[in-house]
Amino acid sequence: MLVYADRNPSIESHSIIAMNDAVSFSSVISNGVFSIGTLGGFLGIYDTNDLIYFQNLNSKIIGVTDIDDFFVCASESGELVAFKDELYWSMSLDSGIEFLGKSEETLILFDGAGYLNRINKKGNLIDKIKIGELSKVSFSKDGKLIAISLTNGTLIILDNLGNILQNSSPPNDDIETISNLEFRSDEILIVTRDSLGMALDERPENRIECWHKSEGCIHTSDLSSRVSVLLPTEDGAIAGCIDGSVIRLIVGKKEIENLLNFDYSISRITEWQGDLLVSSWFQVFRTKKDAEIFWSFEHSGLVTNILDLENGFVVIIGESPAGNNPSPLVIIDPNGEVLDLEPNNLEFTRNEYSRELSGILSDEEITKADAPPSFVSDTSVLIEELSEEIESNSNPEELESDILEKLVSSASEINLPPIADAGDDRTVSADEDGNAIVLLDGSRSYDPDGHIKKWEWQDSNSRVISETSQLNVKLPLGTHPFKLTVTDNKGASTTALVTIRISP
């Protein structure tokens, strides 16, 4: 089924928390308590609606966790701070921090130089293990297993002491990336891989795998689309794809069940009281697993995360379109009253500007434009009206009608621009020659109402270095900015920037 957001009932928000900066990290800490980190270094700890603690660090917040009775926060620049009512301890990693997690009473940090750092709750380094250039990290529920994907497509499963249990490298004649890593409750790891198809053979471009810590890969299924988000289940996983489909996998069965089809890429799936909360573009939907839609809720930004606070409320986090103010945090009660709202009468609109000045059709004008044409049975009346029209073609009302017709025509030709995604800024360690090979990945870019026709990568000298979605570049020591421009099939284009720092 194809879902249209403005044709479903909606619900009201419980509360709204304004933000002064874009959110870079969010997580649930305990029942009703959640953390928000921003690109500018603001850390907020909230108890549902109330800000109960905040901290300002010097750079982008990449992780927050709790250990014993205090919190630990990590920033991209390498700051690690432990606090509650006051600062307990702090430390710094010279190569920055890319990921923060915990296993029992040990903090697990991955730095920009490709090392796994184990740190005790007093802030002392236990050991440091070389892993490689990190792409994604996932922890099992008890924290005793760690899954890592490297930028070259290698999958590694470790125990919480850093011992490697499984190591799976991609084929030498192809380029692969790992788009998702998620552990089920039984410690089975669900992995989605994407091949760039550099080798002409029968290997699938997209597939989903199930891994056991000692037995290795125990299941593989081919996919028709790239997976953007995973929700592990007791018998497999539910996956959201960039083509807007939601699919279900059961371990041991090759068949993939298609549950839902949305207009846009799926960004998040969360289970709620036996149902699913699915985010796509600006909307969050509550749906049964058999495709029945209960309601949809429109956020002011592109939805990036859904946090279940485990106290009856959910936090919806969004990313504002370029040039807009940071999107607020919206708290909803998924069991709240369902409202049968008219289309375009939802709580948020995607652009907050005056309807009078924007040129957008009013609800009345849209109704008129959508109405079927009326016919006059008396031809003499018709001729008389045409004569009057010819004689008064400068009448302001007639001009307004002409403008309305042009606006209606233009509205049907609106093209939403593509979304450019050049990946996250990274710090990479150089080899013995002082160079590093880095994958620039723009494959997460997409077009909401068409498809991307052209990619264009430019270096700091505005020189075009590639017209593919991904490329490997060899970089010397220093900081290297790159610009990605994507163009859709109707000619609209958007740019994104990424900075790669090569450290000694």
Summary of the structure (lengths in Angstrom):
residues: 504
radius of gyration: 25.9
end to end distance: 52.8
largest distance: 95.3
contacts: 1591
relative contact order: 0.10
helix: 9%
strand: 51%
